Amino acid sequence: MADLLDDLAAEIRAQGGMWTTRRVMDLPAPLGTTQRSIARHRLGVLADRGDLLTVPGRGRAYRVNQAKGGAR
């Protein structure tokens, strides 16, 4: 699972922008998923480990944590 999360974090850094469960679900497998709960969980784990930051006022939307070396 850690490799999958690392790959997802790399894809999010490469694409940039705001990330939601829908955007993760739109990625091809295995990074993407057809289940919203799994996409939400993956984003939450990436946020917990510091790869992503929540976007204020946007519910469960995230952006790359620039302080952790993400692309600008």
All heavy atoms as TSV, in Angstrom:
chain	resi	resn	atom	element	x	y	z
A	1	MET	N	N	0.827	-1.203	0.000
A	1	MET	CA	C	0.000	0.000	0.000
A	1	MET	C	C	0.865	1.259	0.000
A	1	MET	O	O	0.508	2.229	-0.618
A	1	MET	CB	C	-0.935	-0.029	1.224
A	1	MET	CG	C	-1.810	1.171	1.359
A	1	MET	SD	S	-3.139	1.133	0.166
A	1	MET	CE	C	-4.196	2.371	0.815
A	2	ALA	N	N	2.017	1.207	0.669
A	2	ALA	CA	C	2.891	2.382	0.729
A	2	ALA	C	C	3.385	2.762	-0.658
A	2	ALA	O	O	3.458	3.945	-0.985
A	2	ALA	CB	C	4.057	2.132	1.668
A	3	ASP	N	N	3.713	1.767	-1.494
A	3	ASP	CA	C	4.170	2.062	-2.854
A	3	ASP	C	C	3.072	2.742	-3.662
A	3	ASP	O	O	3.336	3.686	-4.402
A	3	ASP	CB	C	4.616	0.786	-3.571
A	3	ASP	CG	C	5.914	0.226	-3.011
A	3	ASP	OD1	O	6.654	0.985	-2.352
A	3	ASP	OD2	O	6.176	-0.963	-3.240
A	4	LEU	N	N	1.847	2.270	-3.508
A	4	LEU	CA	C	0.712	2.868	-4.211
A	4	LEU	C	C	0.523	4.309	-3.780
A	4	LEU	O	O	0.312	5.199	-4.611
A	4	LEU	CB	C	-0.557	2.059	-3.964
A	4	LEU	CG	C	-1.837	2.629	-4.585
A	4	LEU	CD1	C	-1.734	2.640	-6.104
A	4	LEU	CD2	C	-3.028	1.837	-4.142
A	5	LEU	N	N	0.611	4.561	-2.477
A	5	LEU	CA	C	0.466	5.927	-1.977
A	5	LEU	C	C	1.609	6.819	-2.463
A	5	LEU	O	O	1.386	7.982	-2.800
A	5	LEU	CB	C	0.374	5.932	-0.456
A	5	LEU	CG	C	-0.922	5.367	0.121
A	5	LEU	CD1	C	-0.819	5.246	1.630
A	5	LEU	CD2	C	-2.112	6.215	-0.276
A	6	ASP	N	N	2.821	6.281	-2.503
A	6	ASP	CA	C	3.955	7.050	-3.025
A	6	ASP	C	C	3.736	7.393	-4.492
A	6	ASP	O	O	4.006	8.517	-4.930
A	6	ASP	CB	C	5.267	6.276	-2.865
A	6	ASP	CG	C	5.693	6.137	-1.409
A	6	ASP	OD1	O	5.219	6.927	-0.562
A	6	ASP	OD2	O	6.498	5.228	-1.134
A	7	ASP	N	N	3.227	6.430	-5.267
A	7	ASP	CA	C	2.942	6.667	-6.681
A	7	ASP	C	C	1.830	7.697	-6.855
A	7	ASP	O	O	1.905	8.566	-7.732
A	7	ASP	CB	C	2.558	5.370	-7.383
A	7	ASP	CG	C	3.718	4.392	-7.497
A	7	ASP	OD1	O	4.885	4.802	-7.284
A	7	ASP	OD2	O	3.457	3.208	-7.801
A	8	LEU	N	N	0.803	7.608	-6.023
A	8	LEU	CA	C	-0.286	8.576	-6.083
A	8	LEU	C	C	0.214	9.964	-5.717
A	8	LEU	O	O	-0.115	10.950	-6.392
A	8	LEU	CB	C	-1.435	8.161	-5.169
A	8	LEU	CG	C	-2.636	9.109	-5.113
A	8	LEU	CD1	C	-3.231	9.333	-6.498
A	8	LEU	CD2	C	-3.689	8.570	-4.145
A	9	ALA	N	N	1.039	10.059	-4.678
A	9	ALA	CA	C	1.601	11.354	-4.279
A	9	ALA	C	C	2.438	11.944	-5.411
A	9	ALA	O	O	2.366	13.146	-5.681
A	9	ALA	CB	C	2.447	11.199	-3.021
A	10	ALA	N	N	3.208	11.119	-6.100
A	10	ALA	CA	C	4.023	11.592	-7.220
A	10	ALA	C	C	3.137	12.092	-8.359
A	10	ALA	O	O	3.428	13.127	-8.978
A	10	ALA	CB	C	4.949	10.478	-7.707
A	11	GLU	N	N	2.059	11.392	-8.632
A	11	GLU	CA	C	1.132	11.811	-9.690
A	11	GLU	C	C	0.457	13.130	-9.326
A	11	GLU	O	O	0.314	14.025	-10.166
A	11	GLU	CB	C	0.077	10.731	-9.926
A	11	GLU	CG	C	-0.868	11.026	-11.058
A	11	GLU	CD	C	-0.195	11.050	-12.420
A	11	GLU	OE1	O	0.873	10.438	-12.598
A	11	GLU	OE2	O	-0.759	11.702	-13.330
A	12	ILE	N	N	0.059	13.274	-8.079
A	12	ILE	CA	C	-0.569	14.513	-7.624
A	12	ILE	C	C	0.414	15.675	-7.735
A	12	ILE	O	O	0.055	16.758	-8.192
A	12	ILE	CB	C	-1.108	14.344	-6.184
A	12	ILE	CG1	C	-2.325	13.415	-6.204
A	12	ILE	CG2	C	-1.443	15.681	-5.550
A	12	ILE	CD1	C	-2.841	13.018	-4.838
A	13	ARG	N	N	1.675	15.450	-7.333
A	13	ARG	CA	C	2.703	16.497	-7.470
A	13	ARG	C	C	2.917	16.867	-8.936
A	13	ARG	O	O	3.045	18.037	-9.284
A	13	ARG	CB	C	4.021	16.042	-6.848
A	13	ARG	CG	C	4.093	16.198	-5.357
A	13	ARG	CD	C	5.507	16.006	-4.819
A	13	ARG	NE	N	6.074	14.706	-5.156
A	13	ARG	CZ	C	5.875	13.589	-4.472
A	13	ARG	NH1	N	5.124	13.616	-3.389
A	13	ARG	NH2	N	6.440	12.456	-4.836
A	14	ALA	N	N	2.933	15.866	-9.808
A	14	ALA	CA	C	3.167	16.113	-11.237
A	14	ALA	C	C	2.026	16.912	-11.862
A	14	ALA	O	O	2.257	17.813	-12.661
A	14	ALA	CB	C	3.350	14.786	-11.976
A	15	GLN	N	N	0.793	16.607	-11.479
A	15	GLN	CA	C	-0.361	17.291	-12.069
A	15	GLN	C	C	-0.682	18.604	-11.376
A	15	GLN	O	O	-1.202	19.522	-12.006
A	15	GLN	CB	C	-1.584	16.379	-12.044
A	15	GLN	CG	C	-1.494	15.219	-13.007
A	15	GLN	CD	C	-2.811	14.505	-13.150
A	15	GLN	OE1	O	-3.887	15.085	-12.989
A	15	GLN	NE2	N	-2.748	13.220	-13.460
A	16	GLY	N	N	-0.405	18.679	-10.067
A	16	GLY	CA	C	-0.686	19.900	-9.315
A	16	GLY	C	C	-2.169	20.192	-9.219
A	16	GLY	O	O	-3.012	19.364	-9.544
A	17	GLY	N	N	-2.484	21.382	-8.766
A	17	GLY	CA	C	-3.874	21.811	-8.656
A	17	GLY	C	C	-4.561	21.283	-7.416
A	17	GLY	O	O	-3.939	20.795	-6.485
A	18	MET	N	N	-5.880	21.382	-7.424
A	18	MET	CA	C	-6.697	20.957	-6.302
A	18	MET	C	C	-7.158	19.520	-6.550
A	18	MET	O	O	-7.523	19.160	-7.670
A	18	MET	CB	C	-7.914	21.872	-6.154
A	18	MET	CG	C	-8.681	21.624	-4.910
A	18	MET	SD	S	-9.933	22.868	-4.504
A	18	MET	CE	C	-10.464	23.486	-6.056
A	19	TRP	N	N	-7.123	18.729	-5.482
A	19	TRP	CA	C	-7.476	17.320	-5.589
A	19	TRP	C	C	-8.670	16.987	-4.705
A	19	TRP	O	O	-8.724	17.369	-3.547
A	19	TRP	CB	C	-6.276	16.444	-5.209
A	19	TRP	CG	C	-5.320	16.405	-6.348
A	19	TRP	CD1	C	-4.387	17.353	-6.665
A	19	TRP	CD2	C	-5.250	15.419	-7.359
A	19	TRP	NE1	N	-3.742	17.002	-7.820
A	19	TRP	CE2	C	-4.249	15.814	-8.261
A	19	TRP	CE3	C	-5.930	14.229	-7.591
A	19	TRP	CZ2	C	-3.929	15.062	-9.383
A	19	TRP	CZ3	C	-5.604	13.487	-8.703
A	19	TRP	CH2	C	-4.611	13.899	-9.583
A	20	THR	N	N	-9.613	16.282	-5.290
A	20	THR	CA	C	-10.805	15.821	-4.596
A	20	THR	C	C	-10.932	14.317	-4.822
A	20	THR	O	O	-10.203	13.736	-5.634
A	20	THR	CB	C	-12.065	16.507	-5.153
A	20	THR	OG1	O	-12.168	16.167	-6.547
A	20	THR	CG2	C	-12.004	18.019	-4.979
A	21	THR	N	N	-11.871	13.708	-4.124
A	21	THR	CA	C	-12.088	12.275	-4.338
A	21	THR	C	C	-12.433	11.992	-5.797
A	21	THR	O	O	-11.971	11.015	-6.368
A	21	THR	CB	C	-13.198	11.732	-3.422
A	21	THR	OG1	O	-14.377	12.501	-3.597
A	21	THR	CG2	C	-12.778	11.782	-1.966
A	22	ARG	N	N	-13.212	12.856	-6.425
A	22	ARG	CA	C	-13.592	12.663	-7.829
A	22	ARG	C	C	-12.354	12.660	-8.729
A	22	ARG	O	O	-12.246	11.842	-9.643
A	22	ARG	CB	C	-14.564	13.762	-8.272
A	22	ARG	CG	C	-14.875	13.802	-9.757
A	22	ARG	CD	C	-15.325	12.513	-10.411
A	22	ARG	NE	N	-16.410	11.869	-9.731
A	22	ARG	CZ	C	-16.761	10.590	-9.922
A	22	ARG	NH1	N	-16.109	9.839	-10.775
A	22	ARG	NH2	N	-17.743	10.062	-9.261
A	23	ARG	N	N	-11.427	13.537	-8.484
A	23	ARG	CA	C	-10.229	13.606	-9.320
A	23	ARG	C	C	-9.385	12.336	-9.163
A	23	ARG	O	O	-8.850	11.828	-10.140
A	23	ARG	CB	C	-9.411	14.853	-8.986
A	23	ARG	CG	C	-8.315	15.108	-9.986
A	23	ARG	CD	C	-7.782	16.503	-9.907
A	23	ARG	NE	N	-6.636	16.651	-10.803
A	23	ARG	CZ	C	-5.778	17.635	-10.763
A	23	ARG	NH1	N	-5.940	18.612	-9.888
A	23	ARG	NH2	N	-4.770	17.678	-11.603
A	24	VAL	N	N	-9.289	11.824	-7.938
A	24	VAL	CA	C	-8.572	10.559	-7.730
A	24	VAL	C	C	-9.312	9.431	-8.434
A	24	VAL	O	O	-8.698	8.578	-9.081
A	24	VAL	CB	C	-8.406	10.252	-6.221
A	24	VAL	CG1	C	-7.843	8.855	-6.015
A	24	VAL	CG2	C	-7.507	11.285	-5.569
A	25	MET	N	N	-10.626	9.429	-8.358
A	25	MET	CA	C	-11.414	8.389	-9.002
A	25	MET	C	C	-11.265	8.419	-10.520
A	25	MET	O	O	-11.411	7.388	-11.180
A	25	MET	CB	C	-12.880	8.524	-8.601
A	25	MET	CG	C	-13.135	8.169	-7.141
A	25	MET	SD	S	-14.817	8.543	-6.592
A	25	MET	CE	C	-15.756	7.383	-7.567
A	26	ASP	N	N	-10.948	9.574	-11.082
A	26	ASP	CA	C	-10.785	9.699	-12.524
A	26	ASP	C	C	-9.431	9.214	-13.031
A	26	ASP	O	O	-9.239	9.063	-14.233
A	26	ASP	CB	C	-10.996	11.154	-12.964
A	26	ASP	CG	C	-12.455	11.580	-12.878
A	26	ASP	OD1	O	-13.338	10.696	-12.827
A	26	ASP	OD2	O	-12.711	12.799	-12.870
A	27	LEU	N	N	-8.486	8.972	-12.118
A	27	LEU	CA	C	-7.186	8.449	-12.525
A	27	LEU	C	C	-7.329	6.987	-12.939
A	27	LEU	O	O	-8.170	6.266	-12.409
A	27	LEU	CB	C	-6.179	8.537	-11.371
A	27	LEU	CG	C	-5.724	9.923	-10.949
A	27	LEU	CD1	C	-4.886	9.823	-9.672
A	27	LEU	CD2	C	-4.929	10.584	-12.050
A	28	PRO	N	N	-6.478	6.531	-13.853
A	28	PRO	CA	C	-6.530	5.113	-14.211
A	28	PRO	C	C	-6.049	4.241	-13.049
A	28	PRO	O	O	-5.235	4.669	-12.234
A	28	PRO	CB	C	-5.593	5.008	-15.414
A	28	PRO	CG	C	-4.731	6.224	-15.372
A	28	PRO	CD	C	-5.492	7.276	-14.628
A	29	ALA	N	N	-6.559	3.013	-12.986
A	29	ALA	CA	C	-6.123	2.055	-11.965
A	29	ALA	C	C	-4.644	1.757	-12.177
A	29	ALA	O	O	-4.160	1.817	-13.301
A	29	ALA	CB	C	-6.946	0.778	-12.069
A	30	PRO	N	N	-3.887	1.500	-11.149
A	30	PRO	CA	C	-4.297	1.302	-9.762
A	30	PRO	C	C	-4.335	2.592	-8.940
A	30	PRO	O	O	-4.748	2.551	-7.796
A	30	PRO	CB	C	-3.222	0.371	-9.226
A	30	PRO	CG	C	-1.985	0.785	-9.941
A	30	PRO	CD	C	-2.468	1.169	-11.335
A	31	LEU	N	N	-3.889	3.732	-9.516
A	31	LEU	CA	C	-3.910	4.976	-8.736
A	31	LEU	C	C	-5.330	5.425	-8.466
A	31	LEU	O	O	-5.640	5.932	-7.403
A	31	LEU	CB	C	-3.143	6.081	-9.457
A	31	LEU	CG	C	-1.661	5.832	-9.685
A	31	LEU	CD1	C	-1.041	7.005	-10.424
A	31	LEU	CD2	C	-0.950	5.568	-8.385
A	32	GLY	N	N	-6.179	5.268	-9.451
A	32	GLY	CA	C	-7.577	5.633	-9.304
A	32	GLY	C	C	-8.380	4.459	-8.771
A	32	GLY	O	O	-7.879	3.343	-8.650
A	33	THR	N	N	-9.616	4.720	-8.444
A	33	THR	CA	C	-10.486	3.685	-7.898
A	33	THR	C	C	-11.917	4.017	-8.266
A	33	THR	O	O	-12.234	5.169	-8.542
A	33	THR	CB	C	-10.345	3.619	-6.360
A	33	THR	OG1	O	-11.299	2.690	-5.854
A	33	THR	CG2	C	-10.570	4.962	-5.703
A	34	THR	N	N	-12.759	3.028	-8.291
A	34	THR	CA	C	-14.181	3.276	-8.548
A	34	THR	C	C	-14.935	3.552	-7.258
A	34	THR	O	O	-16.100	3.896	-7.292
A	34	THR	CB	C	-14.826	2.067	-9.263
A	34	THR	OG1	O	-14.659	0.913	-8.441
A	34	THR	CG2	C	-14.192	1.839	-10.619
A	35	GLN	N	N	-14.263	3.416	-6.117
A	35	GLN	CA	C	-14.924	3.599	-4.828
A	35	GLN	C	C	-14.516	4.922	-4.184
A	35	GLN	O	O	-13.345	5.168	-3.924
A	35	GLN	CB	C	-14.576	2.445	-3.889
A	35	GLN	CG	C	-15.105	1.118	-4.379
A	35	GLN	CD	C	-14.784	-0.010	-3.438
A	35	GLN	OE1	O	-14.078	0.164	-2.456
A	35	GLN	NE2	N	-15.287	-1.189	-3.743
A	36	ARG	N	N	-15.522	5.750	-3.933
A	36	ARG	CA	C	-15.287	7.062	-3.326
A	36	ARG	C	C	-14.613	6.935	-1.963
A	36	ARG	O	O	-13.714	7.712	-1.631
A	36	ARG	CB	C	-16.622	7.807	-3.195
A	36	ARG	CG	C	-16.479	9.186	-2.597
A	36	ARG	CD	C	-17.763	9.975	-2.676
A	36	ARG	NE	N	-18.170	10.213	-4.040
A	36	ARG	CZ	C	-17.680	11.179	-4.837
A	36	ARG	NH1	N	-16.757	11.986	-4.362
A	36	ARG	NH2	N	-18.095	11.338	-6.060
A	37	SER	N	N	-15.023	5.971	-1.165
A	37	SER	CA	C	-14.450	5.826	0.186
A	37	SER	C	C	-12.955	5.530	0.123
A	37	SER	O	O	-12.185	6.016	0.959
A	37	SER	CB	C	-15.176	4.742	0.973
A	37	SER	OG	O	-15.039	3.482	0.345
A	38	ILE	N	N	-12.514	4.756	-0.852
A	38	ILE	CA	C	-11.088	4.448	-0.989
A	38	ILE	C	C	-10.327	5.689	-1.445
A	38	ILE	O	O	-9.248	5.990	-0.925
A	38	ILE	CB	C	-10.867	3.265	-1.948
A	38	ILE	CG1	C	-11.406	1.987	-1.300
A	38	ILE	CG2	C	-9.391	3.112	-2.296
A	38	ILE	CD1	C	-11.381	0.773	-2.187
A	39	ALA	N	N	-10.886	6.433	-2.393
A	39	ALA	CA	C	-10.241	7.675	-2.854
A	39	ALA	C	C	-10.123	8.660	-1.699
A	39	ALA	O	O	-9.078	9.279	-1.498
A	39	ALA	CB	C	-11.044	8.289	-4.000
A	40	ARG	N	N	-11.188	8.780	-0.907
A	40	ARG	CA	C	-11.186	9.689	0.246
A	40	ARG	C	C	-10.138	9.244	1.269
A	40	ARG	O	O	-9.400	10.067	1.810
A	40	ARG	CB	C	-12.573	9.710	0.880
A	40	ARG	CG	C	-12.710	10.697	2.011
A	40	ARG	CD	C	-14.134	10.745	2.540
A	40	ARG	NE	N	-15.021	11.244	1.501
A	40	ARG	CZ	C	-16.205	10.700	1.205
A	40	ARG	NH1	N	-16.649	9.661	1.871
A	40	ARG	NH2	N	-16.945	11.218	0.256
A	41	HIS	N	N	-10.055	7.944	1.499
A	41	HIS	CA	C	-9.072	7.405	2.446
A	41	HIS	C	C	-7.649	7.697	1.969
A	41	HIS	O	O	-6.800	8.123	2.761
A	41	HIS	CB	C	-9.285	5.910	2.628
A	41	HIS	CG	C	-8.239	5.254	3.459
A	41	HIS	ND1	N	-8.152	5.433	4.827
A	41	HIS	CD2	C	-7.200	4.458	3.126
A	41	HIS	CE1	C	-7.120	4.757	5.286
A	41	HIS	NE2	N	-6.521	4.149	4.266
A	42	ARG	N	N	-7.375	7.478	0.688
A	42	ARG	CA	C	-6.025	7.715	0.158
A	42	ARG	C	C	-5.629	9.177	0.294
A	42	ARG	O	O	-4.506	9.488	0.684
A	42	ARG	CB	C	-5.946	7.264	-1.299
A	42	ARG	CG	C	-5.983	5.761	-1.448
A	42	ARG	CD	C	-5.966	5.333	-2.888
A	42	ARG	NE	N	-6.094	3.883	-2.969
A	42	ARG	CZ	C	-6.344	3.233	-4.094
A	42	ARG	NH1	N	-6.475	3.892	-5.237
A	42	ARG	NH2	N	-6.445	1.922	-4.096
A	43	LEU	N	N	-6.541	10.080	-0.014
A	43	LEU	CA	C	-6.244	11.505	0.149
A	43	LEU	C	C	-6.003	11.839	1.616
A	43	LEU	O	O	-5.092	12.602	1.942
A	43	LEU	CB	C	-7.385	12.363	-0.406
A	43	LEU	CG	C	-7.494	12.424	-1.923
A	43	LEU	CD1	C	-8.789	13.134	-2.323
A	43	LEU	CD2	C	-6.289	13.103	-2.538
A	44	GLY	N	N	-6.799	11.261	2.499
A	44	GLY	CA	C	-6.633	11.496	3.931
A	44	GLY	C	C	-5.285	11.012	4.449
A	44	GLY	O	O	-4.631	11.698	5.241
A	45	VAL	N	N	-4.859	9.850	3.977
A	45	VAL	CA	C	-3.559	9.318	4.394
A	45	VAL	C	C	-2.434	10.222	3.890
A	45	VAL	O	O	-1.492	10.525	4.628
A	45	VAL	CB	C	-3.369	7.866	3.898
A	45	VAL	CG1	C	-1.938	7.399	4.104
A	45	VAL	CG2	C	-4.335	6.930	4.606
A	46	LEU	N	N	-2.537	10.672	2.646
A	46	LEU	CA	C	-1.510	11.574	2.108
A	46	LEU	C	C	-1.479	12.889	2.878
A	46	LEU	O	O	-0.411	13.456	3.108
A	46	LEU	CB	C	-1.730	11.821	0.617
A	46	LEU	CG	C	-1.495	10.612	-0.293
A	46	LEU	CD1	C	-1.831	10.961	-1.742
A	46	LEU	CD2	C	-0.071	10.091	-0.180
A	47	ALA	N	N	-2.642	13.371	3.294
A	47	ALA	CA	C	-2.687	14.587	4.110
A	47	ALA	C	C	-2.080	14.325	5.492
A	47	ALA	O	O	-1.306	15.151	5.997
A	47	ALA	CB	C	-4.120	15.085	4.239
A	48	ASP	N	N	-2.403	13.184	6.072
A	48	ASP	CA	C	-1.870	12.846	7.400
A	48	ASP	C	C	-0.347	12.747	7.391
A	48	ASP	O	O	0.312	13.114	8.361
A	48	ASP	CB	C	-2.451	11.526	7.914
A	48	ASP	CG	C	-3.900	11.640	8.327
A	48	ASP	OD1	O	-4.395	12.781	8.483
A	48	ASP	OD2	O	-4.548	10.582	8.482
A	49	ARG	N	N	0.220	12.265	6.310
A	49	ARG	CA	C	1.676	12.136	6.260
A	49	ARG	C	C	2.357	13.393	5.720
A	49	ARG	O	O	3.572	13.431	5.570
A	49	ARG	CB	C	2.089	10.877	5.513
A	49	ARG	CG	C	1.884	10.874	4.035
A	49	ARG	CD	C	2.291	9.546	3.438
A	49	ARG	NE	N	2.714	9.731	2.058
A	49	ARG	CZ	C	3.160	8.775	1.272
A	49	ARG	NH1	N	3.239	7.538	1.723
A	49	ARG	NH2	N	3.518	9.042	0.038
A	50	GLY	N	N	1.572	14.434	5.418
A	50	GLY	CA	C	2.140	15.732	5.080
A	50	GLY	C	C	2.343	16.005	3.608
A	50	GLY	O	O	2.874	17.051	3.238
A	51	ASP	N	N	1.907	15.095	2.738
A	51	ASP	CA	C	2.046	15.326	1.298
A	51	ASP	C	C	1.034	16.344	0.780
A	51	ASP	O	O	1.303	17.040	-0.195
A	51	ASP	CB	C	1.878	14.013	0.524
A	51	ASP	CG	C	3.011	13.040	0.771
A	51	ASP	OD1	O	4.169	13.458	0.642
A	51	ASP	OD2	O	2.739	11.872	1.104
A	52	LEU	N	N	-0.121	16.412	1.418
A	52	LEU	CA	C	-1.194	17.304	0.979
A	52	LEU	C	C	-1.660	18.189	2.128
A	52	LEU	O	O	-1.532	17.826	3.296
A	52	LEU	CB	C	-2.397	16.483	0.491
A	52	LEU	CG	C	-2.169	15.512	-0.660
A	52	LEU	CD1	C	-3.438	14.733	-0.939
A	52	LEU	CD2	C	-1.706	16.251	-1.903
A	53	LEU	N	N	-2.206	19.329	1.748
A	53	LEU	CA	C	-2.826	20.256	2.704
A	53	LEU	C	C	-4.273	20.452	2.285
A	53	LEU	O	O	-4.593	20.454	1.096
A	53	LEU	CB	C	-2.106	21.607	2.676
A	53	LEU	CG	C	-0.638	21.601	3.063
A	53	LEU	CD1	C	-0.033	22.972	2.795
A	53	LEU	CD2	C	-0.477	21.211	4.514
A	54	THR	N	N	-5.156	20.644	3.258
A	54	THR	CA	C	-6.549	20.917	2.927
A	54	THR	C	C	-6.668	22.323	2.354
A	54	THR	O	O	-5.906	23.223	2.701
A	54	THR	CB	C	-7.463	20.769	4.150
A	54	THR	OG1	O	-6.998	21.636	5.168
A	54	THR	CG2	C	-7.485	19.344	4.666
A	55	VAL	N	N	-7.634	22.494	1.474
A	55	VAL	CA	C	-7.919	23.799	0.892
A	55	VAL	C	C	-9.034	24.423	1.727
A	55	VAL	O	O	-10.146	23.881	1.773
A	55	VAL	CB	C	-8.352	23.672	-0.587
A	55	VAL	CG1	C	-8.725	25.025	-1.160
A	55	VAL	CG2	C	-7.250	23.008	-1.410
A	56	PRO	N	N	-8.747	25.525	2.422
A	56	PRO	CA	C	-9.758	26.145	3.286
A	56	PRO	C	C	-11.034	26.491	2.519
A	56	PRO	O	O	-10.980	27.006	1.401
A	56	PRO	CB	C	-9.073	27.415	3.797
A	56	PRO	CG	C	-7.609	27.152	3.638
A	56	PRO	CD	C	-7.484	26.266	2.433
A	57	GLY	N	N	-12.159	26.159	3.126
A	57	GLY	CA	C	-13.449	26.494	2.540
A	57	GLY	C	C	-13.872	25.603	1.392
A	57	GLY	O	O	-14.864	25.873	0.728
A	58	ARG	N	N	-13.145	24.537	1.129
A	58	ARG	CA	C	-13.463	23.665	-0.009
A	58	ARG	C	C	-13.781	22.241	0.414
A	58	ARG	O	O	-13.608	21.306	-0.360
A	58	ARG	CB	C	-12.302	23.649	-1.007
A	58	ARG	CG	C	-11.999	24.948	-1.691
A	58	ARG	CD	C	-13.147	25.437	-2.546
A	58	ARG	NE	N	-13.542	24.430	-3.503
A	58	ARG	CZ	C	-13.595	24.610	-4.808
A	58	ARG	NH1	N	-13.282	25.767	-5.316
A	58	ARG	NH2	N	-13.978	23.639	-5.595
A	59	GLY	N	N	-14.233	22.051	1.640
A	59	GLY	CA	C	-14.606	20.714	2.096
A	59	GLY	C	C	-13.427	19.769	2.124
A	59	GLY	O	O	-12.416	20.042	2.751
A	60	ARG	N	N	-13.541	18.679	1.394
A	60	ARG	CA	C	-12.478	17.667	1.362
A	60	ARG	C	C	-11.577	17.833	0.148
A	60	ARG	O	O	-11.227	16.851	-0.511
A	60	ARG	CB	C	-13.089	16.284	1.369
A	60	ARG	CG	C	-13.765	15.945	2.672
A	60	ARG	CD	C	-14.219	14.504	2.663
A	60	ARG	NE	N	-14.807	14.156	3.937
A	60	ARG	CZ	C	-15.945	13.509	4.056
A	60	ARG	NH1	N	-16.607	13.139	3.003
A	60	ARG	NH2	N	-16.406	13.222	5.256
A	61	ALA	N	N	-11.181	19.036	-0.151
A	61	ALA	CA	C	-10.267	19.292	-1.254
A	61	ALA	C	C	-8.862	19.504	-0.700
A	61	ALA	O	O	-8.689	20.030	0.394
A	61	ALA	CB	C	-10.714	20.527	-2.034
A	62	TYR	N	N	-7.886	19.069	-1.467
A	62	TYR	CA	C	-6.491	19.128	-1.038
A	62	TYR	C	C	-5.628	19.724	-2.126
A	62	TYR	O	O	-5.988	19.728	-3.300
A	62	TYR	CB	C	-5.973	17.709	-0.738
A	62	TYR	CG	C	-6.724	17.008	0.353
A	62	TYR	CD1	C	-7.859	16.250	0.069
A	62	TYR	CD2	C	-6.309	17.097	1.672
A	62	TYR	CE1	C	-8.550	15.603	1.085
A	62	TYR	CE2	C	-7.001	16.452	2.694
A	62	TYR	CZ	C	-8.122	15.707	2.381
A	62	TYR	OH	O	-8.804	15.083	3.379
A	63	ARG	N	N	-4.458	20.214	-1.718
A	63	ARG	CA	C	-3.442	20.689	-2.646
A	63	ARG	C	C	-2.094	20.175	-2.161
A	63	ARG	O	O	-1.944	19.746	-1.027
A	63	ARG	CB	C	-3.441	22.212	-2.751
A	63	ARG	CG	C	-3.051	22.911	-1.460
A	63	ARG	CD	C	-2.968	24.423	-1.642
A	63	ARG	NE	N	-2.685	25.079	-0.397
A	63	ARG	CZ	C	-1.465	25.180	0.148
A	63	ARG	NH1	N	-0.413	24.664	-0.449
A	63	ARG	NH2	N	-1.284	25.811	1.294
A	64	VAL	N	N	-1.108	20.229	-3.049
A	64	VAL	CA	C	0.235	19.750	-2.704
A	64	VAL	C	C	0.837	20.614	-1.613
A	64	VAL	O	O	0.717	21.842	-1.642
A	64	VAL	CB	C	1.149	19.773	-3.963
A	64	VAL	CG1	C	2.586	19.431	-3.600
A	64	VAL	CG2	C	0.622	18.808	-5.009
A	65	ASN	N	N	1.474	19.987	-0.656
A	65	ASN	CA	C	2.197	20.692	0.401
A	65	ASN	C	C	3.541	21.111	-0.161
A	65	ASN	O	O	4.459	20.296	-0.294
A	65	ASN	CB	C	2.370	19.785	1.621
A	65	ASN	CG	C	3.084	20.481	2.770
A	65	ASN	OD1	O	3.494	21.633	2.661
A	65	ASN	ND2	N	3.227	19.769	3.870
A	66	GLN	N	N	3.676	22.392	-0.524
A	66	GLN	CA	C	4.904	22.888	-1.128
A	66	GLN	C	C	6.106	22.744	-0.208
A	66	GLN	O	O	7.220	22.548	-0.654
A	66	GLN	CB	C	4.739	24.356	-1.526
A	66	GLN	CG	C	3.575	24.627	-2.446
A	66	GLN	CD	C	3.692	23.964	-3.795
A	66	GLN	OE1	O	4.765	23.553	-4.220
A	66	GLN	NE2	N	2.577	23.835	-4.481
A	67	ALA	N	N	5.886	22.840	1.088
A	67	ALA	CA	C	6.981	22.746	2.057
A	67	ALA	C	C	7.591	21.347	2.090
A	67	ALA	O	O	8.712	21.173	2.554
A	67	ALA	CB	C	6.483	23.120	3.454
A	68	LYS	N	N	6.872	20.354	1.561
A	68	LYS	CA	C	7.399	18.993	1.555
A	68	LYS	C	C	8.066	18.665	0.215
A	68	LYS	O	O	8.299	17.520	-0.114
A	68	LYS	CB	C	6.294	17.992	1.855
A	68	LYS	CG	C	6.864	16.614	2.147
A	68	LYS	CD	C	5.885	15.701	2.794
A	68	LYS	CE	C	6.590	14.373	3.042
A	68	LYS	NZ	N	5.716	13.379	3.583
A	69	GLY	N	N	8.334	19.688	-0.591
A	69	GLY	CA	C	9.067	19.456	-1.835
A	69	GLY	C	C	8.200	19.233	-3.042
A	69	GLY	O	O	8.669	18.715	-4.046
A	70	GLY	N	N	6.934	19.625	-2.971
A	70	GLY	CA	C	6.050	19.442	-4.122
A	70	GLY	C	C	6.329	20.477	-5.205
A	70	GLY	O	O	6.968	21.490	-4.984
A	71	ALA	N	N	5.861	20.173	-6.409
A	71	ALA	CA	C	6.024	21.103	-7.534
A	71	ALA	C	C	5.198	22.349	-7.296
A	71	ALA	O	O	4.157	22.309	-6.671
A	71	ALA	CB	C	5.589	20.413	-8.825
A	72	ARG	N	N	5.666	23.466	-7.782
A	72	ARG	CA	C	4.916	24.725	-7.607
A	72	ARG	C	C	4.017	25.007	-8.762
A	72	ARG	O	O	4.141	24.674	-9.817
A	72	ARG	CB	C	5.893	25.871	-7.419
A	72	ARG	CG	C	6.614	25.706	-6.118
A	72	ARG	CD	C	7.472	26.924	-5.829
A	72	ARG	NE	N	8.247	26.647	-4.661
A	72	ARG	CZ	C	7.995	27.139	-3.474
A	72	ARG	NH1	N	7.015	27.957	-3.285
A	72	ARG	NH2	N	8.742	26.834	-2.451
